[in-house]
């Protein structure tokens, strides 16, 4: 894992000018700061962040549309970006519910994979491994990197294999996706404040943890090793931070009730005789 991280970091830094050596470290610090902001104010900032995201997507889409229609690119980018900003802001509640539905599907499918599919997938990936001789049969040289090795082709083969070997695989997969996705969508639409707090706590924890791990890997590997050595206690601290952010963002999302106007002295009811 560490070798992969350093390989990606080296590949990224090789394309940075000498005057921009601070960019990787600055990006890690920005990720940590963004995670802290989400943990503390994510529920309040969620509509604005969604609008800015759609503004960027609209601008990118507008550049392609402008080239396709042979119209000036920058006006197309501006118009599409503004339109995306409005769509993201007005339909924020729906986008958040849709995101929550997707996350619910991913969580339910992860449980299904761990509980049911894991041995079947392991058997599929080890189809050329002989457990008795402990030998692996390599593919023919001419077949290496052929069309059958494309990721889409491999996923299709895995899907067909699971359908043939896992009992009721297709029905179970469809039921999990539909039920979990619909439950998350309905939850997001009916409880938008709770959904915003969930998003803020989860996204903030993800950005903070990812940025902090990357930062410690570069600047203080010994500190990262100490955190990893904590084992389950480290995840307990992460869970406490997530729970505290969830409660705090939920409290921030509550609308303040208007104070009742105090009764004027002249309108006070007379005391009973």
N, C-alpha and C positions, 0 to 999 in steps of 0.2 A: 504493500500500500504506500509506504513512504517512497519507494523507488518510483512508483507511478506518479506520485505528486511532484517529486523533484524533476522527473522527465517532462511533465507538462509545464512546470514553471520555467525550466530551461528553454523549452521550445517557445514559450511566450516571450521571455526576456531577450531571446536572440533577435526578435523583430522590433525591439524597442531601441531608439537612438540612445547614444551615450548620455545625453542630457536628461533622459527620461527614466533613469534607473530607479527613481523613487516611485514609479507608477505601480509596480506589483505590491509594494508595502502600503502605498496609499490606498490601493483598491481593497486590501485586507482590512485596513483601519476603517475605511468607509463602510464595508460590509458589517463590521462589528457595530459601528455607530448607527447604521440603518436598522440593525436588529434591536438595539436598545430603544430607538425611537418607536419601532413597532410594538415592543413590549409595553411601553409606557403610554403611547398615544395612537396605537394602530387602529383602534375602533373609530376614533374621531377622524383620522386621516384616510380611512379606507375609501370613501367615495372619491376624494381627490386623486388618490393613487390609481384607482380604476380608470378615472377620466384621463389621466396622464398616460396610462398604458395604452388606452384606445387611441389617444392622440398620436402616439408613436406608431402604432399599427396602421392607423389611417394614413399617416404621412408616407410610410413605406409602400402601402397599397396604392396611394396616389401617384407615386413615382412610376410604378409599373403601368398604371392606367394612362398616365400622361404619355408615356412612350408608345403604348399600344394605340392610342387614339391620335397620335401625332399632334398633340397640343403642348403648349409650354409646360415644362415639368414643374417649375416652382409654384405657379398658381394652382396646379392640380394637387400638389403636396399640401399647400395651405388649406385649400377647400376640403380635401379629404381628412386632413388632420383636425380641423375645426368640427367637421361632421362626426368624426370618431370621438372627439372630446365630449360633445353633446350626448351622443348615444351612450357612452360609458357612464356619464354622470346621471342621465335620466333613468336609464335601465340598470343602475347599479344593483338594486335589490335582486333583480333577476340574475345578473351575472354572478353575484355572490352565492345565490342559491344553487346555480348551475355548478359553480366550483365546489361547493359543499357536497353536491350529489356525486361529482367525480371523485372526490376524496373518499366518500363513503364506499363507492364501488372499489376503489383501490384497496382500502382497508379490508373489506369483506373478501376480496379475491386473494389478498395476502394470507388471511386466515385459512381460506380454502386450499391454498397452495401448501402451507405448512402442515395442515392436518391431513390432506388427502393426496395432493399431486406430487409432493416432494419425491417419494420413492420412484414414481413413474418417470418423472423428468430425469432423475439420476440414472435410471436404467436406459433411457433414450440417449443421453449424452455419452453413455459408456457402451454403446452398441458394438464397438469394435474392440472391446476389452474382454479378454478371456480370464475369468477369475481363477480357473484351475492352473493355467500355465503362467498367469500374471504377465501376459504379453499383449501388446496393442498392435493390431493390424493396421498399418498405414495405408492410405488410399494410393491408387496408381498415380504415377507422376503426371501423366497426361490429364488426369481428372482433377488435379490440384488447382484451386482457384477457378474452377469452372462455374458455369451458370448455376449448378445445383448447390454451390457453396454460398450463394448470395443470402444475406440475412432474411429476406422475404421468403425465399425458397425453404430455408431451414425452419422458419416459423410455420410455414404451411405443412411441412413434414411433421413437426411437433404436434400441431393441431390435429392432423389426421391420426397420428399415433395415439394421442390421448383419447380421441373419439373411439378408437378401436379397442383400447385396453382399460380405460377407466369406466366403471359402471355409471350409466346415466350422465356422462360428462357434459354433453351439449345441453341437456335439460337443466342440469345443476348450474352450469355457467350462465345460461340465460336467466334463470330464476334469481341468482345472486346479483347479477348486473341490474335487472329490472327492479327488484325489491330494494336493494341498497341505494341505487340511484334515485328511485322515487322517494324513498324515505328521506334522503339527504335534501332533495329538492323541496319537498313539502316542509321539512324542518326549517330550511333557509327562508322560505317564503312566509311561514307563519311566525317565526321567531327571529326577525332580522337582527335585533340587538344582541341576542345570544350568539348568532352566527358571526357577527362582526367581532365579538370578543373572542370567539374560538379562532377565527382567522388571524387576528392580531397576535394572540398568544402563540399559535402554532408557527406562523410565518416568522415572528420575531425570534422565537427560540431557534428555528432552523438557520436563519441568517446569522444570529449571534454565535451559535455553536460552530457553524461552518467557518465563519471568519476568524473566530478565536483559535480554532484548531490549526487553520492555515497560518495564522500569525505566529503562534507558538512553535509550529514546525520550523519556521524560518529563523525566528529570533531566540527562542528558548526551548530547544528540544527536550532538555531535562525536565522542565516544568510540564511539558506535554506528557512525558513518560510517567511523571508522578500522578497526573490526572488519570491516565489510562490505568495505572496500577490500583486506583481506588475501586475499580470494578463496578459492582452493583451500586455502591454508595455514590459514585459519580452520576449514575442515571437517576438516583433518588434526588440529588441536588437539581438536576435538570427538570425533573418532574415538579419539584417545589417551585422553581422559577416559573415554569409554565402555568401552574395552578394559581400562583400569585398574580401573574399577568392577566389570566383569564378573569379572576375576580375583580381586579382593579379596572380593567377595560369595561367590564360589565357595569360597574358602579359609575364610570364616567359616561356610559351610554344612557343612563337614566335621565329622563327629562325632569327638570326641577319644577315642582309644583308651585304655582303662584301663591304668594302669601295672602291670607285672608285680610281684607282691610279692617283695621280696628274701628270699632263702633264709636261714633262721635259722642261727646258728652251730652249734647242737646238731645240726641236721639235715644238716650238710655231709658230703659223701661223704668217706670216709677216703682219704688219698693212697695210691696203689699202692706196694707194696713195691719 
